[in-house]
Amino acid sequence: MDEDISAVAALIGDPTRARMLQALMGGIALPAGELAMCANVAPQTASA
C-alpha cells in the first residue's frame, strides 16, 4: 500500500499537475485548454 501512496504523491508533487488539480478542486469540469492556462503549459501538454 505504501508504494501506491508514494506513486500518487510523486505525481501530485509535480508543480504542473498540482496546479491542474487545484483548478479542478473548484468542483467544475475544465477543458484541457483551461487547465493548460492554469498550469502555464501548452494545451498539447495538458491533454497528453
C-alpha positions as CSV (number, residue, x, y, z in Angstrom):
1,M,0.0,0.0,0.0
2,D,2.9,2.4,0.7
3,E,4.0,2.1,-2.9
4,D,0.6,3.2,-4.1
5,I,0.6,6.3,-1.9
6,S,4.1,7.3,-2.8
7,A,3.3,7.0,-6.6
8,V,0.3,9.3,-6.2
9,A,2.3,11.7,-4.0
10,A,5.0,11.9,-6.6
11,L,2.5,12.8,-9.3
12,I,0.9,15.5,-7.1
13,G,4.4,16.8,-6.3
14,D,4.9,17.8,-9.9
15,P,4.1,21.6,-9.9
16,T,2.2,21.4,-13.2
17,R,0.0,18.6,-12.1
18,A,-0.6,20.2,-8.7
19,R,-1.8,23.4,-10.3
20,M,-4.2,21.5,-12.5
21,L,-5.5,19.5,-9.6
22,Q,-6.0,22.8,-7.7
23,A,-8.1,24.2,-10.6
24,L,-10.2,21.0,-10.6
25,M,-10.9,21.3,-6.9
26,G,-13.3,24.1,-7.6
27,G,-15.8,21.4,-8.3
28,I,-16.4,22.1,-12.0
29,A,-15.0,20.2,-15.0
30,L,-12.5,22.2,-17.1
31,P,-11.4,21.5,-20.6
32,A,-7.7,20.8,-21.2
33,G,-7.1,24.3,-22.6
34,E,-8.2,25.9,-19.4
35,L,-6.2,23.5,-17.3
36,A,-3.2,24.4,-19.5
37,M,-3.7,28.1,-18.8
38,C,-3.9,27.5,-15.1
39,A,-0.7,25.5,-15.2
40,N,1.2,27.8,-17.6
41,V,1.7,25.0,-20.1
42,A,0.8,24.4,-23.8
43,P,-2.6,22.9,-24.4
44,Q,-1.0,19.9,-26.0
45,T,0.9,19.3,-22.7
46,A,-2.3,19.4,-20.7
47,S,-4.1,16.9,-23.0
48,A,-1.3,14.4,-23.1
